[in-house]
């Protein structure tokens, strides 16, 4: 560990953001402080363990930026974290956003599950988040069966099955009274806010009709719906006012791990909860603030947030621009304590498993470093490609930090039309990835993991050499049954790694993940249909240009018939030439 005594003496006692760097000049941690000197000294003058010890041992230099307030420090910290994605900052183990139930404000409304809640001009009714995805789906399915809302995305030309079974009013052909629709919406909104009266009365009435008609199977199914509603509301009920709507966070810290628990309260009901356990540097208030910013980046901010007293509520309030309170007594303080108890309970359930997993990962990293003769090894990147219609290739890149997936850094690639084989596709993806790295002076990984042996490693080396980059490479070699059975280094030597070892397991997890990612991208494009598929794989065509092309031409046939000038008027000459190439292949 370097001695920073002289440099630390020059650090001001003002607020600001600081950036820790390793010996290659890569930013490995970004933090903030009210007092920069005191905070930076704490890293080098106290006994540290766990993740903090690893960070301190990795620090070769540090920089700082002074700000005029702690809020400015926080904004700067978050900006730099997004820019550098430092490996020691919080990495969410589960980056998925929770679903919401959306009731649209269309003339003929629909009810569905959505995840992308930050869409522009979204004026629909949103309810959630739903940590229990199956419960959300069950709720939507039940409401759609009880209320004859519109079921199709676009109105069809004729009445469909939903109309004939009584689950749609036939909006495509019938003249529906707007008051009927408004009454339906009103009852659905009431239910989603926690009052089941209207829906339970409807179910009971339908159940009686089914019983009198001796349709006992349907009656039993309806009774199951009633039981589901009763069970859900009984579990959610807490002793609060109906008007209470807020999120609540509390935590439990133990042995370098931080368990963060969130409660979602909607209309006096415990609507859902979320827990995550992270490896901690011990700066609990800052870590929880950073965690909440990342968490709400993927969802909707509540009207109010409740936090324990040792979290900077004023700073959070200023950053999010919402009410943030620290309850000191009464029902809300009791609920906050319950939130903390749940955080502790989750820690006790998962801590041993997490510790074991962390130990195994660190041991595997040490083993791989020794096998490859590397001084440092944390970030790994892996590539795969998949083709569309046998010709149109797409590529994917996944990123792992210390054998944990960093999904914020995953990337998808559209590959040029003249590529006709896997190696050509791989060559293009790797070139584009690391050419961009050079242009933007961004980070390079500590290791590239190729799916394959000598041929794949050779292609990667060829591209890196052309760019003047030196990045270690390994290949995961398959046997004749297409199963990975060997690890090869970039000298084409087989490494002594047992197939039963944790290292082998962690490397094949990377391989499986990049396969999944590339194939999912390919399938998602294919599922959109031929026209959308072609537009989705043409380099330079994103969502905006795709909509403009569809609006202008409407069909694949008309696009093929259009001149280069006509296409250029929509997407520009360079992209139009690429689009013409793709269209000629179809």
N, C-alpha and C positions, 0 to 999 in steps of 0.2 A: 504494500500500500504506500502510495506516494505521500510525502510530507508537504502539506499545503499551508503550513504555519504562516509564512510570510504573505502569501496571497490572501489568506483569510483575514489578516490584520487590516487589509485595504478595503474589505467589503463594507459598504455602508450599513447602517442600522435602519434603513428605510424599507418600505414594502416593495415587493417586486417578484419576478419570476426567475427561476434559475434552471440551468440545463447542464446535466452531467454528461460527460463524453468519455468514450473508451479510447484506447491508444490509436485507433484508426480514425478518430475524430467524429465517430458516429454518436449522435445523441441517444443515450440509453435511458434517461429519465428526465422528466420535466416536472417541477414543483413550483409552489408559490409560498410566500411567507409575509407576515406582518413585519418581521425583523429579519432581513436577509442574513446578516452576519451571525446572529444567534442560531438560526435554522441550519445554515451551512456548517457551522462549527459542530453542531450536534452529531453530524455524520462521522466525524473524525476524532471526537474526544470522549465518546461513550462506548461501552461494550455493546456490540451488535451481534445478532444471531439471525438465522433463517434467511429470508429474502433480502433483508437489509445488509447482512454480511456479504452476500453475493454481489449486491450492488456496489458496496464500498470497495470490494476487491477489484471490481471492474472499472472503477473511476480512474481516468488518467488526467482529466482536466475538468474544469467547470467554468461556465460563463453565467452572467446574470444581467437582467434588465430591470432598472429601477422604474417604479411607477408612482403615480401620485396618490393612489388609494388601493385598498385591498380588492375592491371590485375590479379595477383595471388589471390588477395582478391575476385575478381569476380568469378574466376574459382572455388575457394574453396566454396564460397557462393552457387553457382549453384550445386556443388557436394553434399553439405550438405542438400540443399533443396530436391534434388532427394532422398537422404538417409532417411530423417526424414519426408518429406511431412508435414511441420508445418502448423497448421490450420490458422495462421494469414498471411502467405504469399499468393501471388496472386493465386486465384482459378478461372480458366477460366470458365465462365458460359457456353460457347459453345466450347467443346474440339474437335469438328470434324475438320478434315483436309479438305481443299478445293480440288476439283477434278482438274485434268489436262487432256488435250487431248494428247494422245500418238499416234504417227505415227511410227510404228515399222521399224527397219532396216533389216527385214527378206528378203529373196529372193523374197517372195510374201507378200508384206506388208499389215498390217491391221491398221485400225483407230478405237480407242476406248477410253473410259473414264477410268482413273486410279486414285487411291488415294494413293497407296503405292509407292511413288516416290523415296524411299530410297532403292529400291531393288539392290542387288549386281550386278555389271557389267551391269548397265542399260545404253546402248549406243543408245537408241531410241531417237527420236525427241519429246520433251515435250513442251507444250504450256499451259500457265496458270499463276497463279491459276484462276479458275472461281468461284467467289463467288455466281454467279447465276447458280445453278446446272441445271435448266431446259434449260437455254440458251446453256450450254455446250452440253447437250443431243441433243437439236434441231440442233446444228451445226454439230455434229457427224452424226446424221441421214441424214441430208441434203447432206453432202459430200459423205457419203456412197451410197446414191441414185444416185448422179451425176457421181461419179467415180466408175468403176467396180473393187474395191479392193477385196482382199480375205475376206470373211465374217466368215468362220468357224475357230475355234481354231486350229484344225488339218485337214490336207487335207483328204477329204473323198475318198471313192473308186470309186465313180461315180459322174456325173454332178448333181447338185442340183437345186432347184427352182430358186435361185439367178441367175444362169447362164441363165436359160430359160427366165427370165424377164429382162435380160440385165444388171444386177447389179453385175456380176462377170464374169471374163474372162475364167472361167473354168480351173483354175490352176491345178486341180487334174488330168486332162486328156489332156489338150492342151499344145502345146509348145509355150510359150509366149515370144515375142521379149523383151529383157531386156530394150531396149531404150523406149519402150511404157510405161513400169513400171516407169522408171526414169522420164519421162515427166509428168506422173500423179503425182508423189511425188513432183516434182518441183512446179507444179501449186497449189497443196494442201498446201505446205509450204508457198508459196507466199500469199495465201488467209489467212492462220492462222496468218501471220505477218501483216495483215491489208490491203492487196491489193486485192480487189474482182474482178479485171478486167476479168481474165480468166473464173471464175465461172459465173459471170453475163452474159458473152457472150454465154457460154454454155446453160444457162437457157433460155436466149432470143431465141436462135436457136431452142431449144426443144419446146418452147412456140409457135413459128411460125409453126412448124411441127404439133403440136397438134391442133392448130386453123385450119390449112388447111385441116386436116383430120376430122374436126368438132368434135374433142374430147375436148369440151369446159370445161368439169369438170377438166381434167388434165391441160389445159391451165390456168385455174383459180388457181389451186394449185401451179403451177410454178410461177405465178404472185405473190402469197403470199410469196413464197421464196424470190423473188426479194425485196419485201417490207420489209421483216424481215432483210435482209442484209443492206438495205438502212437505216432503223431505227437504227439498232445496231451501224453502223459506224458513223451516224450523232450524236448519243448520246456520242460516245466515243471520237470524234475528239476534240483535243485541239491544240493550236497554238505552236507546238514543232517540232523539227527536226525528221525525220523518224528514225534516228539512236538512238534516246533516249530510253534506257531501264533501268529502276530503280524502286525501291519502295520508298515511301515517308511516313513519320509518323509525325503527329502533335497531339495536345491534347487540352482539356479544363478541368480545375479543378474548382469545386464549391462544397462547403458544404460537404466536405469529400468524394466526388465522383470524379472519374477521367475517362473522356471520351477519348478513344484512337482511332484515325482514321488513317487508312492505305489506300493509293492510290497505285495501281499497274499500272505502265506506261510501255507499250510494243510498240516499234516502233512508238513512238509519239502519241499513243492512250491511253486514260484512259481505261485500260483493265478491271478494276474492283476495288471495294473498300470494306473495312471491318471496322466495328466499334464494339467496346466493351466498356461497362461501368463497372468499378470495384469500390469496396469499397476501399478507399485509406487511408494510414497512413500519407499522406502529404509529403513523401519523393519522390517527383515526378520523378526526373531523375533516381533514382535507380529503382523505380517501372516500369518505361517505359522500361528500359534496361532489367529487369527481365522478363517483359511481352514479349518483342521481342524475347528473347532467347527461351521462351516456345513456342511462336507462330511458329518460324522457325524450331523448333525441329520436327514439323509435316509436313513441306513443304520444298521447294527449296529456298535457299538463292538467292537474286537478285545479279546482278553484282555490283550494287551500291545502297546505301541507303542514302536518304536525311532526315535530322532531324533538328528541331529548335535549335537555338543557346544555349539554356540552358541545352541541353542533351549532355553528354560527348561523342562526336563523336570519339575522339581518342581511348577511351576505347572500344567502340563498334567495331571500325575498327580492333583493335588488337585482340579482342575476335573472331569475325567472319572471320577475314582475308579477308575482302573486303573493297572497298572504301566507306567511310562514310563522307558525306559533309554537311555543314550548309550554304545554299545559303543566301546571304545578299542582293541581288538586282536582278532586271531583271525578266524574265518570270518564272524562277524556284522559286524565292522568292514569286511571286504572286500566283503561284500554291500551295506553301507551306502554304500561308495565307488562301487560299481557303480550303485546307485540315483542317486547324484549325477551320474555320467557320463551316465546316461540323461536326466536333467534338462537337462544341457548340450547333449546331442545334439538333443533336442526344441527347445530354444531356437534352435540354429543352423539347424534346418530351418524354423522358423516365424517367427523374429524379423523378417525383412525384410517378410514378408506382413503381420504385425501392425502394424509401423511404418507401412507404406503405408496400411493400412486406417484406422489412427488419424489419420494426416495428412489423408486424404480426408474423414473424418467431421468433423474440426475445421474444415476448409476449408468444408464444406457448412454447418456451423452458423454460421460467420462470414457466409457469403453470405446465409443466411436471416435472420439478425439484422439485417443492413443493409437487406434488402428490406422487413422489417416495422418497422424503426426501433426495435428492442428493445435494451436494455442487456445483458440476460442471457437465455440460452436453453440449457436443458439438458433438463429433464423435459418430455416430450410425452405426451399421452393421446389415445387414439382409441377410437371407439365403433362398434359394429355390432349388428344384431339379426337374428334368424331366427325363422321361425314353425313351429308344430307343428300338423299337421292343417289348415293354412290359417287357423287362428284363434289358437292359443295361442303368444304371442310369448315369446322369450327374448332376453336381451341379453348382450353381452360388452364388456369394456373392457380394452385393453392399454396398457402403460406402457413408454416408451422413455426411457432416459437417454443423452444424447449419441448418439442413433441406435442404441443397443444395447438389446435387450429386457430389461426387468426383470420376470421372470416371477413373482417373489414378490408383485408388486403387481397382477397380473391379477385381474379380478373377473368373476363371472357374475351375471346378474340374472334373477329370475322376474318376469314382467310381468303386471299385473292383467288380469282377463278382459274388461273393457270396452274394451280397446285392440284396434282392428281394422285398423290401418294402420301402415306403417313410421315415419311422422313422429310418430304418437302414441306408439309404442314408444320412439323415440329421445328424445322429450320426457320420458317417465317416467324412463328410465335416467339421463339427464343431471341431472334434478332430484334424484333419489335420491342420485346420486354426490356432488353438490356441497352438498346440504342436510346430508348426513352430515359433509362437510368442515367446514361451519360449526359444527355441533353439537359435534364433537370437536376443533375448533381444529387440524385437521390441515393438511398442506401442500396447496397448490394448484399445478397444473402451470404451466410457463412458456408453454405453447401447447397448444391443443386442435386436433386434426387431424380434420376431418369428412369422411366419405365422401359427397361430393356437393357441389353448388354453392349457389346462393342460398337455396333452400328449407331445406336442412339447416343452413346458417349462421344463417338467421333464427330457426329453432327454438332453436338453441343460445343465441343472443343473448337471445332472449325469456326463457329459463329463467335465465340468468345475471343479467339485469336484475332479475328478480323476487326474486333472492336477494341483490342488491346486490353482485355480484362483477364484477370487471373482469379478464378473462383473454383474451388475444389468441386469435383463431380463424382458421384457414385451411380452405378446402374443396378437395378433390381432384375436379375436374370431369371427367365422362366425356363422350365423344362418342356419336354415334348407334349405334356398334358396341359400346358399353359398355366402352370403353377409356379410361383416364385420359389426358387430353391437356392439361389446364390447371390452374394453381394460382390460387385466388381468395382475397383477404384479406377481413376482416370489414367492409370498406367496399364489397364486391362488385366490387372491381377485379381484373383479371387481372394476375398478377405475371409479370415477364419472366424466366421460367425455361425453359431449353432442355430438351427431352425427352431429350437425350443427356447431360445433366449428371449428376454424382454426387448433387447435391441432389435432383433429380427421382427418381433411383433409390432413394435412402434414404427419401424420403416414400412412394413406392409400396410399399416393403417394409413400412412401418407399415400401410398400407392392406391389403396381402395378409395380413399377420399377424392383423389384427383380423377379417377375413373368415374366415380359417381357424379362429380361436378360437371365434367365435360359431357357425359351422356345425358344428364338432366337438361343441360343447355340445349343440346341437340333435340331432345324429345319435346321440350317446351316450344321450340321454334316449329317443329314438324306439326305439333298439335294445333297450331294456329291456321294451318291450311297452306296450300301451295303458294298463293299470292303473298301472304304475310311472310312465309318462310323465305322466299326469294329476297324480299326487301330486308328481312332481318339479318341476312348474311352478307349483304353488299357493304363493303367498307365505306364509311362516310354517310350512311343513312341511319339516322336515329329515329326516335318516336315522332318528332316534329316533321321531318322530311317525309317519313312514311305516310303520315296523315295527309300531307299536301299532295303527294303522288296519288293516293287513293281518291282524294277529293277531285283531283284534276282528271284522272284517266278511268278510275273505277274498276278496271279489269286488267288481267295479265295480257290478254290479247291486244287491247288498245295500247298498252305500254310498248309491246313488241312492234306494233305498227307505227308508233310515234317516231318522228325524226330525232336525231341527236339534238337539234336546235330546240325542239319542243320539250325534251327532257331537261336540257340545260336551263331552260327558263324557270324550272321548278327547283332543281338541285345543284345547278352550276355545272360547268363543262367537265371538270375532272371526275366528279362523281357520276355524271351522266354517261361518260365513256365506260366506267366500271360497270354501271347498271346494264348497259348495252351488251357487254361481254357476258354477264350472267344470264340475261334474257335469251341470248343466242344459244346458250347451253340447254335451255329448257325444251 
